[in-house]
Amino acid sequence: MAPILDIKNLYKSYGATEILKDINVAIEPGDFLVLVGPSGCGKSTLLNCIAGLEPITGGAVHINGKNMTDVSPKDRDIAMVFQSYALYPTMSVAKNITFGMKVRGVDAATQAAKLAEVAAQLQIEPLLNRRPGQLSGGQRQRVAMGRALVRDPALFLFDEPLSNLDAKLRVEMRTEIKKLHHNLGASMVYVTHDQIEAMTLATKIVVMKGGVIQQIGTPAEIYNTPANLFVADFMGSPAMNLIPASVRRDGAFHRIEIQRDSAEPLVLADQRPLNLPDNVIMGLRPEDIAEAGFRAGAEVQEANCLIDMVEPAGADTYVVSQLGGKQVTARLHAETSARAGQAMNLAFDLAKVSYFAPETGERLN
């Protein structure tokens, strides 16, 4: 199957300043691609390059097998949903949704049929005669999505569409967009700085930093096997624990030694066939450090740790300990007996550990 979107060796500069550097990414029809990264990483610029709103400096953008590099936005078979909604304030909701079809000369009967179909899909039938000023943020977002849906494009582009909504509404609209993707089987590219949004929506994630792609993968790949320290730290809430450690070979396995301020070093034995240098950064997600007795498996090892802080969070309780000069967070069950200032046995799941090179930040296993 040919990719619906294929970006090859794309560069974007403003004068001498390179914004995007050698971007290569392709998605299949029906994929939901999320571009994620901190502010200023180039993700919105990349979306604008796909849309044709920004000219590219080098490389090519193919949509549906056609080179779109010199094609104007209106001829790219795309529909875009912006953060600002970009609705016409003097037009009714119905006219906002059908305006693009009217401009393209679509007949009135087709316009009416499309409008009815999309309004039912987004549950906005009661709003069709209102104006944007009479709508809530979530309702405006639905109208903006409706206007994109009636185009039935090859590619939907979303530029931080939920960032103006409050937290509860964001979650609802996220579910709505996921349902839409599932029901339509549409191809979507979505920009966000919210890594939870990225993990929830995507079939494929592109993590960006400084105009460079750091990793491309499924949500599970990005979360479980981050390519470098940046991805490990950026994706996940709370973030992955990144602990400096020294490594000693001991027969078939590695002894992982982590310094502690007021106690003997914490020593864990990793029995996987790895080739590690003398110093590493050990990465372990909070959920992979449990209370002793709550995690079974050949790779699980227990150690006594002093608890500095206990943070109840509803279904979970987070406890913080100091290891390797870093605050390390463990995710325990809500009824834990952990108390700040007291020691307790924690279970470390070494099957889930990622190792990174301290100098380069690259993944080692």
Solvent accessible surface area in square Angstrom, and as a share of the most:
residue,aa,sasa,rsa
1,M,186,0.83
2,A,72,0.56
3,P,43,0.27
4,I,15,0.08
5,L,1,0.00
6,D,27,0.14
7,I,2,0.01
8,K,96,0.41
9,N,80,0.41
10,L,0,0.00
11,Y,76,0.29
12,K,10,0.04
13,S,27,0.17
14,Y,104,0.39
15,G,77,0.74
16,A,112,0.87
17,T,81,0.47
18,E,80,0.36
19,I,45,0.23
20,L,0,0.00
21,K,72,0.30
22,D,66,0.34
23,I,0,0.00
24,N,65,0.33
25,V,9,0.05
26,A,34,0.27
27,I,1,0.00
28,E,72,0.33
29,P,59,0.37
30,G,24,0.23
31,D,27,0.14
32,F,0,0.00
33,L,0,0.00
34,V,0,0.00
35,L,0,0.00
36,V,0,0.00
37,G,0,0.00
38,P,47,0.30
39,S,104,0.67
40,G,81,0.78
41,C,3,0.02
42,G,9,0.08
43,K,11,0.04
44,S,40,0.26
45,T,24,0.14
46,L,0,0.00
47,L,0,0.00
48,N,34,0.17
49,C,1,0.01
50,I,0,0.00
51,A,1,0.00
52,G,19,0.18
53,L,88,0.44
54,E,39,0.18
55,P,103,0.65
56,I,35,0.18
57,T,85,0.49
58,G,24,0.23
59,G,40,0.38
60,A,16,0.12
61,V,1,0.01
62,H,43,0.19
63,I,0,0.00
64,N,81,0.42
65,G,58,0.55
66,K,130,0.55
67,N,83,0.43
68,M,12,0.05
69,T,46,0.27
70,D,144,0.75
71,V,48,0.27
72,S,48,0.31
73,P,49,0.31
74,K,153,0.65
75,D,85,0.44
76,R,10,0.04
77,D,68,0.35
78,I,10,0.05
79,A,4,0.03
80,M,27,0.12
81,V,1,0.00
82,F,66,0.28
83,Q,75,0.33
84,S,78,0.51
85,Y,17,0.06
86,A,51,0.39
87,L,25,0.12
88,Y,93,0.35
89,P,99,0.62
90,T,103,0.60
91,M,44,0.20
92,S,22,0.15
93,V,0,0.00
94,A,20,0.16
95,K,130,0.55
96,N,0,0.00
97,I,1,0.00
98,T,18,0.10
99,F,67,0.28
100,G,24,0.23
101,M,4,0.02
102,K,138,0.58
103,V,104,0.60
104,R,114,0.41
105,G,65,0.62
106,V,45,0.26
107,D,86,0.44
108,A,81,0.63
109,A,77,0.60
110,T,58,0.34
111,Q,29,0.13
112,A,59,0.46
113,A,63,0.49
114,K,51,0.22
115,L,25,0.13
116,A,61,0.47
117,E,105,0.47
118,V,5,0.03
119,A,0,0.00
120,A,54,0.42
121,Q,64,0.28
122,L,0,0.00
123,Q,133,0.59
124,I,1,0.00
125,E,91,0.41
126,P,107,0.67
127,L,12,0.06
128,L,35,0.17
129,N,141,0.72
130,R,96,0.35
131,R,128,0.47
132,P,9,0.06
133,G,65,0.63
134,Q,116,0.51
135,L,10,0.05
136,S,61,0.39
137,G,30,0.29
138,G,3,0.03
139,Q,52,0.23
140,R,79,0.29
141,Q,0,0.00
142,R,40,0.14
143,V,0,0.00
144,A,1,0.01
145,M,2,0.01
146,G,0,0.00
147,R,43,0.16
148,A,5,0.04
149,L,14,0.07
150,V,5,0.03
151,R,80,0.29
152,D,105,0.54
153,P,17,0.11
154,A,16,0.12
155,L,0,0.00
156,F,8,0.03
157,L,0,0.00
158,F,4,0.02
159,D,23,0.12
160,E,26,0.11
161,P,0,0.00
162,L,0,0.00
163,S,33,0.21
164,N,86,0.44
165,L,15,0.07
166,D,92,0.48
167,A,80,0.62
168,K,150,0.63
169,L,43,0.22
170,R,41,0.15
171,V,76,0.44
172,E,76,0.34
173,M,0,0.00
174,R,35,0.13
175,T,77,0.45
176,E,22,0.10
177,I,0,0.00
178,K,92,0.39
179,K,110,0.46
180,L,9,0.04
181,H,24,0.11
182,H,153,0.69
183,N,100,0.51
184,L,70,0.35
185,G,48,0.47
186,A,16,0.12
187,S,7,0.05
188,M,1,0.00
189,V,0,0.00
190,Y,0,0.00
191,V,0,0.00
192,T,1,0.00
193,H,82,0.37
194,D,34,0.18
195,Q,29,0.13
196,I,76,0.38
197,E,1,0.01
198,A,0,0.00
199,M,49,0.22
200,T,52,0.30
201,L,4,0.02
202,A,10,0.08
203,T,59,0.34
204,K,55,0.23
205,I,0,0.00
206,V,0,0.00
207,V,0,0.00
208,M,0,0.00
209,K,95,0.40
210,G,45,0.44
211,G,1,0.01
212,V,60,0.34
213,I,37,0.19
214,Q,43,0.19
215,Q,26,0.12
216,I,66,0.33
217,G,7,0.07
218,T,58,0.34
219,P,25,0.16
220,A,60,0.46
221,E,86,0.39
222,I,0,0.00
223,Y,48,0.18
224,N,88,0.45
225,T,63,0.37
226,P,0,0.00
227,A,31,0.24
228,N,15,0.08
229,L,43,0.21
230,F,45,0.19
231,V,0,0.00
232,A,0,0.00
233,D,77,0.40
234,F,44,0.18
235,M,0,0.00
236,G,7,0.07
237,S,69,0.45
238,P,46,0.29
239,A,39,0.30
240,M,9,0.04
241,N,9,0.05
242,L,35,0.17
243,I,0,0.00
244,P,50,0.31
245,A,10,0.08
246,S,20,0.13
247,V,7,0.04
248,R,113,0.41
249,R,148,0.54
250,D,59,0.31
251,G,78,0.75
252,A,96,0.74
253,F,62,0.26
254,H,4,0.02
255,R,84,0.31
256,I,0,0.00
257,E,32,0.14
258,I,0,0.00
259,Q,109,0.48
260,R,52,0.19
261,D,132,0.69
262,S,100,0.65
263,A,56,0.44
264,E,136,0.61
265,P,47,0.30
266,L,5,0.03
267,V,62,0.36
268,L,2,0.01
269,A,23,0.18
270,D,0,0.00
271,Q,112,0.50
272,R,50,0.18
273,P,138,0.87
274,L,39,0.20
275,N,127,0.65
276,L,15,0.07
277,P,60,0.38
278,D,97,0.50
279,N,88,0.45
280,V,2,0.01
281,I,25,0.13
282,M,0,0.00
283,G,0,0.00
284,L,0,0.00
285,R,8,0.03
286,P,1,0.01
287,E,49,0.22
288,D,11,0.06
289,I,1,0.00
290,A,10,0.08
291,E,23,0.10
292,A,28,0.22
293,G,71,0.68
294,F,130,0.54
295,R,68,0.25
296,A,98,0.76
297,G,53,0.51
298,A,103,0.80
299,E,45,0.20
300,V,26,0.15
301,Q,41,0.18
302,E,95,0.43
303,A,13,0.10
304,N,82,0.42
305,C,1,0.01
306,L,92,0.46
307,I,0,0.00
308,D,63,0.33
309,M,80,0.36
310,V,44,0.25
311,E,72,0.32
312,P,112,0.71
313,A,55,0.43
314,G,67,0.65
315,A,88,0.68
316,D,33,0.17
317,T,6,0.04
318,Y,31,0.12
319,V,0,0.00
320,V,6,0.03
321,S,4,0.02
322,Q,73,0.33
323,L,2,0.01
324,G,15,0.14
325,G,65,0.63
326,K,97,0.41
327,Q,116,0.51
328,V,6,0.03
329,T,26,0.15
330,A,1,0.01
331,R,86,0.31
332,L,6,0.03
333,H,57,0.26
334,A,43,0.33
335,E,141,0.63
336,T,13,0.08
337,S,78,0.50
338,A,4,0.03
339,R,136,0.50
340,A,62,0.48
341,G,59,0.57
342,Q,105,0.47
343,A,57,0.44
344,M,25,0.11
345,N,67,0.35
346,L,4,0.02
347,A,0,0.00
348,F,0,0.00
349,D,13,0.07
350,L,0,0.00
351,A,48,0.37
352,K,107,0.45
353,V,2,0.01
354,S,0,0.00
355,Y,0,0.00
356,F,0,0.00
357,A,11,0.09
358,P,54,0.34
359,E,146,0.65
360,T,94,0.55
361,G,8,0.08
362,E,90,0.40
363,R,55,0.20
364,L,66,0.33
365,N,54,0.28
